[in-house]
Amino acid sequence: MTLARCRDWVRRNPEAAAILALGAVLRCLWLTRLSLWSDEASTMVIAQAGRGTWALVRARESSPPLHYLLMRLWLPLWSDPLLGLRTFSALCGIATLPLFWAFCRRLLPRAAVLAFFLAAASSLWIHASQTGRHYALFLLLAMTQALLAWSLREAWSNRRALLYAAVALGGIYTHYYYHLLLLSLGCSLLLETRFRARSLGPWLALHGVVWLAFMPWVPSLLAQRHAAFSGLLLSERLSPGLVAHAFGTALCDAGYLGLAVPGWTRALGWAALALAAAGLWRARRGLTQEERAAVRFCLLNLALPLAAAAALEALHGRPICQPRYLVFLPMFFYPLLALAAQELCPGACGRAARLLLATTAAGGVAAYFTSNIVIDPRLAQSSVLIRRALDRRVPVIHWSPLEYAPWRYYYLPERAHFMLDLAPAGAAASWDWPGYAGRITPRQLAALPACLVIDPERRLSSRRISFGSGARILERAGIRPPPPTPRAQSRLRGRSPSARPGSRP
């Protein structure tokens, strides 16, 4: 788009331009203030590993490889890999916004402004845009996919169909839940009588080719399913409460408050769903034929992915869903919610409902940024103090795998890091890191005269970071190891990992 066309668009859409600017600022605000967290560190390590990228993705991750491959090309351009990871997500999140505006304008023009504000101020989408994971890319591809699907519904074009296939291929190699979106978009258009009559064959062939192109990754998917790391996923059963929590999070708060006290976000989700249902029922007779088609399109793409996820969970035999996996659902929910608030009550009551929605979204943004500031381990400041206070030869003992990767590869890469071998599942999850120095047994820990203990879950004391002898640490934990041997102590002293992720100890 040329500069003249941009100026013309701003003149014709001043409200949308202001909301777009607000959304861009919110996605760039305090981008690197929050400490690097475990999953981001996993992305960083895999992207920077010199060899064995595919093996690392299969062993360490539960998603396809596209985002990691893109990061291998992107991160070398940045001196700070954390800034590089999050800037990529922020750019994807910002690029999603004008696509969402175009989507709303084509589906439900009279509800587009409010829906666009809900998207720009969505704490869930801001969170996806500020974390160095694949969710912002997932969202950008999903938004492009939905817009292309609606365009193909209006008029078939071979060029748009090829673009649809290319975006779909990128999506299914970004996140496994993208298959649910692709399935729902395909079915929602097949239910359109006119579309089915003129485009049934090409539409089915298009999806068949896309899914056929995914077949080479299926062995790796099976390997991820059976990997020990998959048991650590914080998945929940796809219950009505989880669905309400997902929709509540989409409207307000994607920070620690919603994770710690999910009850209030579930209540908010139920209220938002009730508002959408009541408003759409009241407005059903006043909608035009095209608006009814748009509402039907959005409802199908909300219901079908949830039904498919429930079916997959039943086949899998254990929970496989997290609310953030459903990050694409709000792009169908926001237009419906905005239309419902607009049509529920006329006059002042309708304006009050729209103001309440906007205020709720704004409150979610405030809660998200506040939780990031208040509840943060501040690993960068801690690493500076550790460097100043302690000899670098003092080994770092990790009581939990939660913060191992951030400390080992980013904040204190020059130190020797060891995982205490008490929880087999956690230790096994960290065993295959590049350059991993190894696990430390209680016997070996007792031989250390001094060590630094990282304990993010505060199992030993009220502090996350403590210093002392290995014997004292074990005493606090209530563990009585066998007496240390000189051989074990000397073997431990000789192990010191290098700072490069791709190296071997």
Secondary structure, 3 states (H helix, E strand, C coil): CCHHHHHHHHHHCHHHHHHHHHHHHHHHCCCCCCCCCHHHHHHHHHHHCCCCHHHHHHHHCCCCCHHHHHHHHHHHHCCCHHHHHHHHHHHHHHHHHHHHHHHHHHHCHHHHHHHHHHHHCCHHHHHHHCCCCCHHHHHHHHHHHHHHHHHHHHCCCHHHHHHHHHHHHHHHCCCCCHHHHHHHHHHHHHCCHHHHHHHHHHHHHHHHHHHHHHHHHHHHHHHHHHCHHHHHCCCECCCHHHHHHHHHHHHCCCCHHHHHCHHHHHHHHHHHHHHHHHHHHHHCCCCCHHHHHHHHHHHHHHHHHHHHHHHHHHHHCCCCECHHHHCCCHHHHHHHHHHHHHHHCCHHHHHHHHHHHHHHHHHHHHHHHHHHHHCCCCHHHHHHHHHHHCCCCCCEEECCHHHHHHHHHHHCCCCCEEEECCCHHHHHHHHCCCCCCCEECHHHHHCCCCEEEECCCCCCCCCCEEEECHHHHHHHHCCCCCCCCHHHHHHHHCCCCCCCCCCCC
